[in-house]
Amino acid sequence: MIIVTGATGNIGRPLVRALAQAGRPVTAVSRRAAEVPDGVRHFAADLADPAALEPALAGAQALFLLLSGDLHAAGADPAGIIGRAAANGVRRVVLLSSQGVATRPFGPTRVAMRELEDGLRTSGLEWAVLRPGGFASNALWWAGSVRAERTVAAPFGDVGVPLIDPADIAGVAAACLLDDRHTGAVHDLTGPELITPRQQAAAIADALGSPVRFHELTRAQAKAAMVQGMPAELADDTLDILGAPNPAELRVSPDVERVLGRAPRRFADWAARNVAAFR
């Protein structure tokens, strides 16, 4: 049995599907009830409480651990999840970390993730760590304004970073869960090219077949919108990267191609596949 946390999100959904198609028994974990592929078991748990996950761990051999906001929740104990996994006989954990652990290691959220990575390394379990950069799917933040006004509003319109398609993260995660060759690996995951917010808006317009206007926000305007859905500290960390990426954050990593045997998908591919969200 393979446990997939964050199973209804942009990474978890294609990961669950890939593992099920590979014929592996899967338990999909999310906070609330959700539809899952035929043959996949669903389990509802809040990962801010490691004990809530324990019933799902019985009999599992591997765990994909995606913590999202749970890592930053008051009283959260993400290391406790790894400890409970080990105590229940889980053999392998694949952790979704962040590029910022290496590129900006001293931010409080990055320190916490680094500590979790280090704890996994010393847990006695087989492990792999995935460190993606910015997600192509963050463009879904613009879906409402594109549908209503055919407008994308974002800061730093002409600063590009190599955004990663979450489906490629899922593909690498599946490989790490299924293939012993990735044990002990740290994979840096990016897309194949630098792409700016203005270029993302153009790619969405191409997918729609209709014009999309780009409106550049100030940093303060962008932060005011972002703190509606994330801690202010995390918003500042994100804006620091988007506004002034350092050389490591501009680097196009070869790791997706090394693992999957093909180039990572372009943002335009992601936009075409998800165009319904913008219609």
Number of C-alpha atoms within 10 A of each C-alpha: 17 25 27 26 28 24 26 21 13 18 23 25 21 20 29 29 19 18 22 18 11 11 10 15 17 23 24 27 26 20 14 11 12 13 11 16 14 8 12 17 16 21 21 16 21 17 27 21 17 19 14 14 21 15 11 21 22 14 12 19 18 26 25 27 22 21 18 13 13 16 19 19 14 8 10 15 18 22 19 16 21 23 16 16 25 19 13 17 15 23 16 26 27 26 24 22 24 21 21 24 19 14 16 18 15 13 14 14 17 21 15 17 24 19 13 19 21 12 14 22 16 10 15 11 20 20 26 24 25 21 18 23 25 22 19 25 18 13 18 15 13 17 20 15 15 24 15 10 11 21 19 25 20 20 20 18 20 13 17 21 26 24 27 26 28 27 22 23 27 21 18 22 27 20 18 27 24 16 10 13 11 20 18 15 14 17 25 21 29 32 30 22 19 17 21 18 23 22 18 20 27 19 21 27 22 16 21 18 9 10 16 21 15 19 15 17 15 12 16 12 13 18 20 12 11 18 14 10 10 13 13 14 14 18 18 17 16 16 19 14 19 21 16 14 17 14 8 13 22 18 17 20 21 17 19 24 17 12 17 13 9 10 15 24 21 18 26 20 16 20 25 15 11 15 17 12 13 20 13
